[in-house]
Amino acid sequence: MINLKEVTAPQKALLKRMKNRDWLENNFKEIQEKYADQWVAIMGEKVIAHGNDPGEVKRNIKGNFRSSEMVLVRVPKGEVSQPV
């Protein structure tokens, strides 16, 4: 029988990924100032690696991080539109 009150490993990973995404959104200006036109990996609510392409970023990650919890994104240059 399925226990609907139990939090599964994939759910925990998704919650961590969402926290990292929220952290990115809340700190976007500072991240953009430092990493514009680069790829960044965010884990534990901080940038853990950055570089010119996603493969380089993945190679630069130090430590043991689960990709299902990490946010990997290219930081754009200039203004970014916001949802209405």
MMTF fields as JSON, N, C-alpha, C and O atoms, coordinates in Angstrom:
{
  "mmtfVersion": "1.0.0",
  "mmtfProducer": "UNKNOWN",
  "numBonds": 335,
  "numAtoms": 336,
  "numGroups": 84,
  "numChains": 1,
  "numModels": 1,
  "chainsPerModel": [1],
  "groupsPerChain": [84],
  "chainIdList": ["A"],
  "bondAtomList": [4, 2, 8, 6, 12, 10, 16, 14, 20, 18, 24, 22, 28, 26, 32, 30, 36, 34, 40, 38, 44, 42, 48, 46, 52, 50, 56, 54, 60, 58, 64, 62, 68, 66, 72, 70, 76, 74, 80, 78, 84, 82, 88, 86, 92, 90, 96, 94, 100, 98, 104, 102, 108, 106, 112, 110, 116, 114, 120, 118, 124, 122, 128, 126, 132, 130, 136, 134, 140, 138, 144, 142, 148, 146, 152, 150, 156, 154, 160, 158, 164, 162, 168, 166, 172, 170, 176, 174, 180, 178, 184, 182, 188, 186, 192, 190, 196, 194, 200, 198, 204, 202, 208, 206, 212, 210, 216, 214, 220, 218, 224, 222, 228, 226, 232, 230, 236, 234, 240, 238, 244, 242, 248, 246, 252, 250, 256, 254, 260, 258, 264, 262, 268, 266, 272, 270, 276, 274, 280, 278, 284, 282, 288, 286, 292, 290, 296, 294, 300, 298, 304, 302, 308, 306, 312, 310, 316, 314, 320, 318, 324, 322, 328, 326, 332, 330],
  "bondOrderList": [1, 1, 1, 1, 1, 1, 1, 1, 1, 1, 1, 1, 1, 1, 1, 1, 1, 1, 1, 1, 1, 1, 1, 1, 1, 1, 1, 1, 1, 1, 1, 1, 1, 1, 1, 1, 1, 1, 1, 1, 1, 1, 1, 1, 1, 1, 1, 1, 1, 1, 1, 1, 1, 1, 1, 1, 1, 1, 1, 1, 1, 1, 1, 1, 1, 1, 1, 1, 1, 1, 1, 1, 1, 1, 1, 1, 1, 1, 1, 1, 1, 1, 1],
  "groupList": [{"groupName": "MET", "atomNameList": ["N", "CA", "C", "O"], "elementList": ["N", "C", "C", "O"], "formalChargeList": [0, 0, 0, 0], "bondAtomList": [1, 0, 2, 1, 3, 2], "bondOrderList": [1, 1, 2], "singleLetterCode": "M", "chemCompType": "L-PEPTIDE LINKING"}, {"groupName": "ILE", "atomNameList": ["N", "CA", "C", "O"], "elementList": ["N", "C", "C", "O"], "formalChargeList": [0, 0, 0, 0], "bondAtomList": [1, 0, 2, 1, 3, 2], "bondOrderList": [1, 1, 2], "singleLetterCode": "I", "chemCompType": "L-PEPTIDE LINKING"}, {"groupName": "ASN", "atomNameList": ["N", "CA", "C", "O"], "elementList": ["N", "C", "C", "O"], "formalChargeList": [0, 0, 0, 0], "bondAtomList": [1, 0, 2, 1, 3, 2], "bondOrderList": [1, 1, 2], "singleLetterCode": "N", "chemCompType": "L-PEPTIDE LINKING"}, {"groupName": "LEU", "atomNameList": ["N", "CA", "C", "O"], "elementList": ["N", "C", "C", "O"], "formalChargeList": [0, 0, 0, 0], "bondAtomList": [1, 0, 2, 1, 3, 2], "bondOrderList": [1, 1, 2], "singleLetterCode": "L", "chemCompType": "L-PEPTIDE LINKING"}, {"groupName": "LYS", "atomNameList": ["N", "CA", "C", "O"], "elementList": ["N", "C", "C", "O"], "formalChargeList": [0, 0, 0, 0], "bondAtomList": [1, 0, 2, 1, 3, 2], "bondOrderList": [1, 1, 2], "singleLetterCode": "K", "chemCompType": "L-PEPTIDE LINKING"}, {"groupName": "GLU", "atomNameList": ["N", "CA", "C", "O"], "elementList": ["N", "C", "C", "O"], "formalChargeList": [0, 0, 0, 0], "bondAtomList": [1, 0, 2, 1, 3, 2], "bondOrderList": [1, 1, 2], "singleLetterCode": "E", "chemCompType": "L-PEPTIDE LINKING"}, {"groupName": "VAL", "atomNameList": ["N", "CA", "C", "O"], "elementList": ["N", "C", "C", "O"], "formalChargeList": [0, 0, 0, 0], "bondAtomList": [1, 0, 2, 1, 3, 2], "bondOrderList": [1, 1, 2], "singleLetterCode": "V", "chemCompType": "L-PEPTIDE LINKING"}, {"groupName": "THR", "atomNameList": ["N", "CA", "C", "O"], "elementList": ["N", "C", "C", "O"], "formalChargeList": [0, 0, 0, 0], "bondAtomList": [1, 0, 2, 1, 3, 2], "bondOrderList": [1, 1, 2], "singleLetterCode": "T", "chemCompType": "L-PEPTIDE LINKING"}, {"groupName": "ALA", "atomNameList": ["N", "CA", "C", "O"], "elementList": ["N", "C", "C", "O"], "formalChargeList": [0, 0, 0, 0], "bondAtomList": [1, 0, 2, 1, 3, 2], "bondOrderList": [1, 1, 2], "singleLetterCode": "A", "chemCompType": "L-PEPTIDE LINKING"}, {"groupName": "PRO", "atomNameList": ["N", "CA", "C", "O"], "elementList": ["N", "C", "C", "O"], "formalChargeList": [0, 0, 0, 0], "bondAtomList": [1, 0, 2, 1, 3, 2], "bondOrderList": [1, 1, 2], "singleLetterCode": "P", "chemCompType": "L-PEPTIDE LINKING"}, {"groupName": "GLN", "atomNameList": ["N", "CA", "C", "O"], "elementList": ["N", "C", "C", "O"], "formalChargeList": [0, 0, 0, 0], "bondAtomList": [1, 0, 2, 1, 3, 2], "bondOrderList": [1, 1, 2], "singleLetterCode": "Q", "chemCompType": "L-PEPTIDE LINKING"}, {"groupName": "ARG", "atomNameList": ["N", "CA", "C", "O"], "elementList": ["N", "C", "C", "O"], "formalChargeList": [0, 0, 0, 0], "bondAtomList": [1, 0, 2, 1, 3, 2], "bondOrderList": [1, 1, 2], "singleLetterCode": "R", "chemCompType": "L-PEPTIDE LINKING"}, {"groupName": "ASP", "atomNameList": ["N", "CA", "C", "O"], "elementList": ["N", "C", "C", "O"], "formalChargeList": [0, 0, 0, 0], "bondAtomList": [1, 0, 2, 1, 3, 2], "bondOrderList": [1, 1, 2], "singleLetterCode": "D", "chemCompType": "L-PEPTIDE LINKING"}, {"groupName": "TRP", "atomNameList": ["N", "CA", "C", "O"], "elementList": ["N", "C", "C", "O"], "formalChargeList": [0, 0, 0, 0], "bondAtomList": [1, 0, 2, 1, 3, 2], "bondOrderList": [1, 1, 2], "singleLetterCode": "W", "chemCompType": "L-PEPTIDE LINKING"}, {"groupName": "PHE", "atomNameList": ["N", "CA", "C", "O"], "elementList": ["N", "C", "C", "O"], "formalChargeList": [0, 0, 0, 0], "bondAtomList": [1, 0, 2, 1, 3, 2], "bondOrderList": [1, 1, 2], "singleLetterCode": "F", "chemCompType": "L-PEPTIDE LINKING"}, {"groupName": "TYR", "atomNameList": ["N", "CA", "C", "O"], "elementList": ["N", "C", "C", "O"], "formalChargeList": [0, 0, 0, 0], "bondAtomList": [1, 0, 2, 1, 3, 2], "bondOrderList": [1, 1, 2], "singleLetterCode": "Y", "chemCompType": "L-PEPTIDE LINKING"}, {"groupName": "GLY", "atomNameList": ["N", "CA", "C", "O"], "elementList": ["N", "C", "C", "O"], "formalChargeList": [0, 0, 0, 0], "bondAtomList": [1, 0, 2, 1, 3, 2], "bondOrderList": [1, 1, 2], "singleLetterCode": "G", "chemCompType": "PEPTIDE LINKING"}, {"groupName": "HIS", "atomNameList": ["N", "CA", "C", "O"], "elementList": ["N", "C", "C", "O"], "formalChargeList": [0, 0, 0, 0], "bondAtomList": [1, 0, 2, 1, 3, 2], "bondOrderList": [1, 1, 2], "singleLetterCode": "H", "chemCompType": "L-PEPTIDE LINKING"}, {"groupName": "SER", "atomNameList": ["N", "CA", "C", "O"], "elementList": ["N", "C", "C", "O"], "formalChargeList": [0, 0, 0, 0], "bondAtomList": [1, 0, 2, 1, 3, 2], "bondOrderList": [1, 1, 2], "singleLetterCode": "S", "chemCompType": "L-PEPTIDE LINKING"}],
  "groupTypeList": [0, 1, 2, 3, 4, 5, 6, 7, 8, 9, 10, 4, 8, 3, 3, 4, 11, 0, 4, 2, 11, 12, 13, 3, 5, 2, 2, 14, 4, 5, 1, 10, 5, 4, 15, 8, 12, 10, 13, 6, 8, 1, 0, 16, 5, 4, 6, 1, 8, 17, 16, 2, 12, 9, 16, 5, 6, 4, 11, 2, 1, 4, 16, 2, 14, 11, 18, 18, 5, 0, 6, 3, 6, 11, 6, 9, 4, 16, 5, 6, 18, 10, 9, 6],
  "groupIdList": [1, 2, 3, 4, 5, 6, 7, 8, 9, 10, 11, 12, 13, 14, 15, 16, 17, 18, 19, 20, 21, 22, 23, 24, 25, 26, 27, 28, 29, 30, 31, 32, 33, 34, 35, 36, 37, 38, 39, 40, 41, 42, 43, 44, 45, 46, 47, 48, 49, 50, 51, 52, 53, 54, 55, 56, 57, 58, 59, 60, 61, 62, 63, 64, 65, 66, 67, 68, 69, 70, 71, 72, 73, 74, 75, 76, 77, 78, 79, 80, 81, 82, 83, 84],
  "secStructList": [7, 7, 7, 6, 6, 1, 7, 7, 2, 2, 2, 2, 2, 2, 2, 2, 2, 2, 2, 2, 2, 2, 2, 2, 2, 2, 6, 2, 2, 2, 2, 2, 2, 2, 2, 6, 6, 1, 3, 3, 3, 3, 7, 1, 1, 1, 3, 3, 3, 3, 3, 1, 1, 2, 2, 2, 2, 2, 2, 2, 7, 7, 1, 7, 7, 7, 6, 6, 6, 7, 3, 3, 3, 3, 7, 7, 1, 1, 7, 7, 7, 7, 7, 7],
  "xCoordList": [0.834, 0.0, 0.882, 1.938, 0.467, 1.213, 0.907, -0.254, 1.954, 1.81, 1.91, 3.007, 0.788, 0.76, 1.361, 1.617, 1.589, 2.195, 3.724, 4.395, 4.265, 5.715, 6.325, 5.801, 7.426, 8.158, 9.221, 10.068, 9.175, 10.096, 11.4, 11.472, 12.413, 13.7, 13.547, 14.129, 12.79, 12.612, 11.909, 12.223, 10.979, 10.308, 11.286, 11.255, 12.151, 13.155, 14.104, 14.451, 14.524, 15.426, 14.746, 15.371, 13.476, 12.736, 12.611, 12.749, 12.356, 12.275, 13.605, 13.619, 14.714, 16.025, 16.268, 16.793, 15.887, 16.044, 15.211, 15.67, 13.998, 13.129, 13.725, 13.638, 14.329, 14.983, 16.15, 16.361, 16.903, 18.019, 17.525, 18.144, 16.425, 15.845, 15.341, 15.537, 14.698, 14.222, 15.396, 15.32, 16.474, 17.658, 18.22, 18.603, 18.27, 18.72, 17.861, 18.382, 16.561, 15.647, 15.855, 15.876, 16.005, 16.161, 17.514, 17.645, 18.511, 19.861, 20.329, 21.529, 19.383, 19.726, 20.621, 21.58, 20.326, 21.133, 22.608, 23.469, 22.907, 24.286, 24.938, 26.1, 24.186, 24.711, 24.978, 25.996, 24.062, 24.232, 25.442, 26.18, 25.656, 26.814, 28.126, 29.09, 28.151, 29.38, 29.552, 30.68, 28.439, 28.529, 27.804, 27.453, 27.575, 26.861, 27.555, 28.782, 26.743, 27.21, 27.947, 28.685, 27.764, 28.371, 27.285, 26.151, 27.656, 26.808, 27.177, 28.354, 26.177, 26.423, 25.678, 24.595, 26.281, 25.639, 25.354, 26.239, 24.113, 23.694, 23.257, 22.445, 23.824, 23.506, 23.682, 24.624, 22.803, 22.9, 22.758, 23.328, 21.985, 21.709, 22.992, 23.164, 23.892, 25.095, 25.61, 25.294, 26.408, 27.036, 28.214, 29.116, 28.198, 29.267, 30.261, 31.364, 29.883, 30.787, 30.235, 29.039, 31.133, 30.715, 31.703, 32.832, 31.269, 32.133, 31.412, 30.276, 32.087, 31.556, 30.6, 29.871, 30.587, 29.615, 29.231, 29.975, 28.076, 27.585, 28.533, 28.655, 29.198, 30.139, 31.296, 31.709, 31.819, 32.9, 32.449, 33.191, 31.234, 30.701, 30.612, 31.016, 30.087, 29.959, 31.324, 31.461, 32.333, 33.687, 34.296, 35.136, 33.88, 34.44, 33.768, 34.214, 32.725, 32.02, 32.882, 33.316, 33.115, 33.891, 32.909, 31.974, 33.128, 32.251, 31.264, 31.292, 30.405, 29.436, 28.044, 27.426, 27.546, 26.24, 25.336, 25.779, 24.085, 23.107, 22.557, 22.073, 22.628, 22.151, 20.654, 20.173, 19.915, 18.475, 18.147, 17.014, 19.133, 18.924, 19.519, 19.22, 20.344, 21.112, 20.366, 19.578, 20.637, 20.153, 21.366, 22.36, 21.288, 22.344, 21.715, 20.787, 22.22, 21.562, 22.593, 23.627, 22.292, 23.133, 22.604, 21.41, 23.482, 23.103, 23.173, 24.242, 22.055, 22.053, 22.682, 22.822, 23.054, 23.581, 22.414, 21.516, 22.404, 21.367, 20.089, 20.036, 19.059, 17.787, 17.086, 17.195, 16.373, 15.608, 14.164, 13.874, 13.259, 11.849, 11.32, 11.775, 10.363, 9.719, 8.278, 7.643, 7.757, 6.352, 5.426, 5.723, 4.327, 3.364, 2.5, 1.625],
  "yCoordList": [-1.176, 0.0, 1.244, 1.254, 2.273, 3.517, 4.394, 4.63, 4.869, 5.783, 7.209, 7.677, 7.897, 9.231, 10.295, 11.414, 9.962, 10.917, 10.836, 11.718, 9.799, 9.607, 10.498, 10.595, 11.138, 11.948, 11.059, 10.505, 10.926, 10.049, 10.775, 12.002, 10.019, 10.602, 11.555, 12.64, 11.195, 12.149, 13.437, 14.513, 13.341, 14.543, 15.426, 16.649, 14.821, 15.58, 16.287, 17.45, 15.58, 16.173, 17.342, 18.378, 17.182, 18.257, 19.475, 20.608, 19.26, 20.373, 21.127, 22.355, 20.395, 21.043, 21.835, 22.947, 21.264, 21.969, 23.249, 24.285, 23.184, 24.364, 25.439, 26.628, 25.026, 25.996, 26.674, 27.878, 25.894, 26.461, 27.42, 28.456, 27.079, 27.953, 29.245, 30.327, 29.133, 30.325, 31.207, 32.433, 30.585, 31.343, 32.092, 33.257, 31.427, 32.079, 33.296, 34.373, 33.13, 34.237, 35.391, 36.551, 35.092, 36.132, 36.839, 37.959, 36.203, 36.761, 37.01, 37.108, 37.111, 37.143, 38.318, 38.141, 39.508, 40.684, 40.479, 40.748, 40.008, 39.78, 38.68, 38.792, 37.625, 36.524, 37.004, 36.658, 37.799, 38.302, 39.229, 39.179, 40.073, 40.968, 40.185, 40.604, 39.064, 38.286, 37.253, 36.972, 36.68, 35.541, 35.738, 34.751, 36.977, 37.223, 36.488, 36.458, 35.901, 35.135, 33.854, 33.31, 33.366, 32.107, 31.138, 31.53, 29.889, 28.859, 28.749, 28.822, 28.572, 28.376, 27.148, 26.816, 26.487, 25.376, 25.871, 26.39, 25.705, 26.162, 24.955, 24.139, 24.873, 23.782, 24.303, 25.046, 23.93, 24.389, 25.896, 26.538, 26.447, 27.882, 28.709, 29.728, 28.242, 28.998, 28.487, 27.374, 29.319, 28.924, 28.024, 28.424, 26.798, 25.846, 25.703, 25.195, 26.146, 26.09, 27.008, 27.296, 27.46, 28.291, 28.101, 27.657, 28.443, 28.305, 28.705, 29.178, 28.509, 28.947, 27.966, 28.343, 26.73, 25.771, 24.783, 24.602, 24.15, 23.272, 22.111, 21.71, 21.577, 20.488, 20.927, 20.204, 22.12, 22.674, 22.862, 22.56, 23.363, 23.578, 22.258, 22.17, 21.242, 19.935, 19.38, 18.765, 19.597, 19.121, 19.905, 19.375, 21.163, 22.009, 21.829, 22.414, 21.044, 20.844, 20.008, 18.906, 20.554, 19.853, 19.259, 19.929, 18.035, 17.402, 16.47, 16.27, 15.912, 14.925, 15.531, 15.591, 15.979, 16.607, 15.814, 15.294, 15.724, 15.024, 15.989, 17.066, 15.612, 16.493, 16.759, 17.779, 15.87, 16.068, 17.2, 17.68, 17.632, 18.715, 20.037, 21.095, 19.979, 21.129, 21.906, 21.347, 23.202, 24.049, 24.394, 24.909, 24.112, 24.445, 25.365, 24.97, 26.605, 27.603, 28.563, 28.836, 29.069, 30.106, 31.458, 31.733, 32.292, 33.608, 34.587, 34.778, 35.205, 36.136, 37.47, 37.824, 38.196, 39.552, 40.505, 40.206, 41.618, 42.625, 42.34, 41.474, 43.101, 42.982, 41.664, 41.121, 41.174, 39.954, 40.309, 40.967, 39.869, 40.204, 39.439, 38.337, 40.037, 39.443, 39.089, 39.811, 38.003, 37.674, 38.759, 39.393, 38.96, 39.993, 39.473, 40.189],
  "zCoordList": [0.0, 0.0, 0.0, 0.633, -0.691, -0.788, 0.417, 0.752, 1.058, 2.183, 1.649, 1.344, 1.535, 0.947, 1.853, 1.408, 3.116, 4.04, 4.034, 4.571, 3.437, 3.392, 2.313, 1.203, 2.648, 1.676, 1.052, 1.754, -0.263, -0.969, -1.311, -1.238, -1.679, -2.074, -3.267, -3.242, -4.304, -5.407, -4.969, -5.479, -4.048, -3.547, -2.779, -2.918, -1.972, -1.233, -2.194, -1.989, -3.246, -4.236, -4.936, -5.166, -5.274, -5.939, -5.021, -5.482, -3.75, -2.798, -2.706, -2.624, -2.719, -2.68, -3.96, -3.915, -5.101, -6.367, -6.372, -6.853, -5.844, -5.786, -4.875, -5.18, -3.76, -2.871, -3.584, -3.439, -4.353, -5.104, -6.19, -6.432, -6.836, -7.849, -7.221, -7.774, -6.075, -5.367, -4.948, -5.034, -4.497, -4.106, -5.313, -5.201, -6.46, -7.69, -7.996, -8.287, -7.93, -8.219, -7.242, -7.653, -5.978, -4.953, -5.005, -4.511, -5.594, -5.643, -7.068, -7.327, -7.985, -9.403, -9.784, -10.536, -9.281, -9.65, -9.32, -10.158, -8.119, -7.713, -8.545, -8.937, -8.808, -9.615, -11.039, -11.639, -11.57, -12.926, -13.02, -14.004, -12.012, -12.01, -12.047, -12.688, -11.366, -11.253, -12.37, -12.777, -12.875, -13.782, -15.124, -15.772, -15.553, -16.814, -17.966, -18.056, -18.835, -20.002, -19.628, -20.449, -18.415, -17.998, -17.543, -17.265, -17.477, -16.886, -15.419, -15.067, -14.559, -13.133, -12.635, -13.116, -11.667, -10.962, -9.555, -8.874, -9.13, -7.802, -6.988, -7.423, -5.792, -4.875, -3.465, -3.192, -2.577, -1.198, -1.1, -0.218, -2.025, -2.069, -2.202, -1.533, -3.09, -3.446, -4.788, -5.208, -5.45, -6.708, -6.355, -5.619, -6.891, -6.573, -7.721, -7.521, -8.927, -10.076, -11.161, -11.206, -12.032, -13.159, -14.301, -14.092, -15.512, -16.677, -17.95, -17.915, -19.075, -20.365, -21.023, -21.941, -20.58, -21.119, -20.019, -19.056, -20.165, -19.091, -18.771, -17.614, -19.791, -19.542, -18.665, -17.759, -18.938, -18.128, -16.685, -15.751, -16.51, -15.163, -14.412, -13.252, -15.066, -14.411, -14.01, -12.953, -14.854, -14.534, -13.367, -12.64, -13.183, -12.131, -10.771, -9.783, -10.706, -9.439, -8.502, -8.839, -7.335, -6.301, -5.287, -4.848, -4.936, -3.956, -4.623, -5.837, -3.822, -4.283, -4.237, -3.174, -5.381, -5.461, -6.382, -7.406, -6.019, -6.854, -7.889, -7.542, -9.144, -10.216, -10.099, -10.593, -9.461, -9.312, -8.337, -8.306, -7.541, -6.574, -7.062, -6.508, -8.075, -8.528, -9.612, -10.374, -9.655, -10.739, -11.589, -11.076, -12.896, -13.838, -14.868, -15.574, -14.959, -15.796, -16.382, -15.772, -17.574, -18.178, -17.713, -17.828, -17.194, -16.692, -17.864, -18.443, -18.217, -19.351, -18.993, -17.822, -20.028, -19.883, -20.095, -20.883, -19.429, -19.65, -18.884, -18.01, -19.243, -18.534, -18.849, -19.948, -17.857, -17.991, -17.685, -16.686, -18.553, -18.321, -17.122, -16.815, -16.458, -15.293, -15.65, -16.418, -15.112, -15.368, -14.824, -13.812, -15.493, -15.08, -13.974, -13.486]
}
